[in-house]
Amino acid sequence: MYHTAAKPNSTKLGQLLALVDRSRFDSCVKETKADKGCKGFTAWQQFVSLAFAQLAKPNGLRSLVNSLNAGAGSLYHIGLPNG
């Protein structure tokens, strides 16, 4: 099931993630035990990071990390921890 339209001031990443049914995502993670033994990123955090990387098109890992750090304040609202 898709969510309603994104807010007009949402980022492209926020608009993309609004299309994902978070409860369905979480139930799939639970069903497949994707977070079992997870010590770092959760499945959702990894998904958000990979979606961000697709949109940002970084030249490398350092560029991706710098881009994530630059928007750290807003990333909290989509499920990524600060720092």
N, C-alpha and C positions, 0 to 999 in steps of 0.2 A: 504494500500500500504506500502511495506517495503522500507526502505532506502538502500542505497548502502552499501557495506562492510565497517566494522569499520576500523578505522585507526590502523596500526600495534601496536602502543604504547598505545592504549586505555585501560582503566581499564575494568574489567569484567562488572562492573556496566554500564560504558559508552557503552560497546558493547551491553548489554541487552537493554538499553534505545534507542540505535540506531535502534532497531527493531520496536519501537513504532512510529507511524505516529503522530507527535505532533499536526499537524493541525486537524487531525481527533479526537484526544483526546480532544483538546480544543473545537471542535464543539459539541462533546458529552456532555462535561461539561456545555456548554452554553445551549444545548437543554434540559438537565435535571435540569438545574439551581442548579448544585451541589455546586457552590461557593456562592450561595445566603446567605447573612448574615455572610459570612466567616470573622472572625476577626484575625485569626492566619494563619495557613497554607492554601495555596490554594490546590485545588484537585491535581494539578501536583506535588506540594511539598510533599503532603502526599503520592502520588504514588511512588515518588522517594525514600522517607524514608522507605516505606514498602518493596520496591524492595531491597534497601540496607540491610535492616534487614534480608531478606531471604538469601542474599548472605553471610552476616557477621555471621549469626547464633549466636547472642549474648546470654549470660546466663541470661540477664535481661535488664530492661530499662536503668539502670545506665551504663551497659556495652555498650549498643547501643549508648547512648549519648556520652560516651567517644570515641567510634569509629568514630562517626560522627564529633566530635570536632577535632580528630586527623587528619582527612582529609579535614578540613574546607576550605582550599585554593582551592582544586580541586572541591569541591562540588558546588562552585559558578557557574562553567561552565555547570553544569547539572540542574541548576534551583533552588538550595537551597540557601537561604540567609546566609551570614556569621553572626555568633553570635547569 
